[in-house]
């Protein structure tokens, strides 16, 4: 497979000016630029600039993936909109990072598995992830917890490490989070294990901002209006955060004892085994029902086989259909402990249709012909 690299940036809080678009277009001869997006792909060579610096100067989100497995996701936020103390427990300065840079905060998620194929899922592009940026701005840290889980399965991480705070809502995964789970190839049973200690998301309640805005000082109002007029990004988020600070504080959830990564993995194995047993039982009951129905019409089933062989076309699909019917009849004979009767019927058919090599190959693969 040839080399393939994909870079995509998106502007979310504001559009790029024509002058900014011209500047971005000069970064690469392969780049495609609009007022809200830039994409560059390479089948050889590399992007010659630091993608994070491009993000900091022009955009709000960035996605990179390469067909050798590397995936990188970056979000830029206006300074102060993300609670650094809240995201710190999920970060490790290597795979999940959070840093302040001038007027911005940057969250980074980076994975480089040895043989990862998640990049094929990432081909859907950055649009699948931009909603997660809004989630983070609203204090929803499910993405960070799932990134921590993925890190614990993709890399050599101490199994005794304690999990970070479990955010609410892991039992109800959004499409963006589902896509993240897919690209990191995160075990869905591990997610289910983690979700057992996750509270339900509280339903969003309408907020009367008209009442809350009265709590702002004149100076604060002026600052927000000036920032809005100057086109400063993130003003709406900052204003909502400030207004929501006037709402009554929510009662903190009772602290839970954190689980180790090893405990989560063991619980995931238990859930996977239980799911396998559940599916096996469903399959067993379905098979028993099929055998019961077939038992009542066994003679008719043999006649259908003979009719297909005698009057059906000598083509692969007919031979496949016949063989499938015979497999069911074989299973019925085994259930009845009367396999010798099945063998006798098969041998009669073999003698009659032995001149059809394609049919005989199918039956030989089933062990009906020695």
Secondary structure, DSSP 8 states (H G I E B T S, - for coil): ----EEEEEE--SS---HHHHHHHHTT-TT-EE-SSEEEEEESSS---S-HHHHHHHH-SEEEEEETTSEEEEEEEEETTSS-HHHHGGG--SSSEEEEEETTEEEEEEEEE-TT--THHHHTT-GGGTHHHHHHHHTT--HHHHHHHHHHHHHS---TT-B-----TTTTS--HHHHHHHHHTT--HHHHHHHHTT-----------HHHHGGGS-HHHHHHHHHHHHTT-TTHHHHHHHHHHTTS------------BHHHHHHHHHHHHHHHHHHHHHHHHHHHHHHHHHHHHTHHHHHHHHHHHHHHS-SSHHHHHHHHHHHHHHHHHHHHTT-HHHHHHHHHHHHHHHTT-HHHHHHHHHTTS--
